[in-house]
Amino acid sequence: MKYVIILPDGASDEPLPQLDGKTPLEAAAIPNIDRVAKDGRQGRSVTVPDGFIPATDVATLSLFGYDPHRFYSGRAPIEAVAMGLDVRPDQVVFRCNFVTLEDGRMKDFTAGHITQEDSEPLIADLNRELGAEGCDFHAGVSYRNLMLLGKAEGIELTCQPPHDIADQLVEPHWPRGKDAERAMELMRRAEAMLKDHPVNQRRAARGDNLATNIWLWGQGRPVTLEPFADRFNLKGAVITGVDIIRGIAVGMGMELIHVPGATGYIDTDYAAKGAAALRALDDYDVVVVHVEAPDEAGHLGDAAEKVKALERIDQAIVGPMLEELERRGDWRLLVAPDHPTPVSTKAHSSVPPPFAYAGSDVEGGCGLGFTEKNAEECGVFLQDATDLIWEFLDRSKP
């Protein structure tokens, strides 16, 4: 049996006036995903339990069957695993975004999708400026970086994800809690260093958004995950362009397949991802393909781009995969957005997203295409999304 899991990040949404009252899933031409939903089992699941901020990390852990109450400590520690960083017992790992603040507002939580060429010198200078304060900065991809803070055993902060406050005043969303002033001081000193930095001078000359600030969030310490292979007795591989999914994959002991052109943005190479997934079927029992583009389109507030992303996933990944799986024999394929990222709010939502899976020994469902409304109408509702993968893989949950 071959199992394929497609994770269209943030694909679920709300009815939009710019799409004549349809959601992007309703507006998109996605015949292959619709076929999965029509022929198989479709429903909704609670991917973000009560008390958790809706985000890819929490929701994806749930979809892989790992209870966030037990296995989640923060986004940054998961990304530290992806980067192979060793974290000391006294250190807390923070996600460190380069952002653009203007007139006290979060103008751009990506600092203009700052290039690696611009980001890495800024990280190097942050280490020189703040290294004596116990900070250890590590360059990730573009605006997505990490900071390890030493002597932080007792730190207890609440920090807001910057992508959830796009265009909003930032003052109500500064870090709060024990040692919040320490975090704020680091952010203030970074702002002063960045203000006249040569990288920003060059960006200003080009008309790019400046990296005016760092934004600290997603903090925590690493948590050990139980190996996926031990849980399910299956060998798995993951294709993704973002560190958070890489970190979860590494933590589960699954193989990472690098795909040139997988950017973690709307310009990702869908065809290359699809081709890599087809090749992976030769060596793995479970192949996971994560696509960040629908989520990024939601954060951009771009309904047309979100529709386009869904159609490309359907055409370049799901369609060829269904054809190949049927040629090989026994199979199952699951399509599962992690959470909604509504175009109207540009922020994540904890509303239970739809899922659908079809294949060998899967009884036909309600015969409707893949949409939020249809998933609700089908009547299948999983209060705990960690149940879904056990059901999909036809295993008994312990």
PyMOL commands that set and color helices and strands:
alter all, ss='L'
color gray80, all
select helices_A, chain A and resi 17-19+24-27+31-39+56-63+68-71+75-82+116-133+162-164+171-173+180-195+198-206+228-232+243-252+270-280+293-300+303-328+372-378+386-392
alter helices_A, ss='H'
color red, helices_A
select strands_A, chain A and resi 2-8+41-45+92-102+105-108+135-141+144-149+156-158+176-178+213-220+236-239+255-256+286-291+331-335+354-359+381-382
alter strands_A, ss='S'
color yellow, strands_A
deselect
rebuild
show_as cartoon
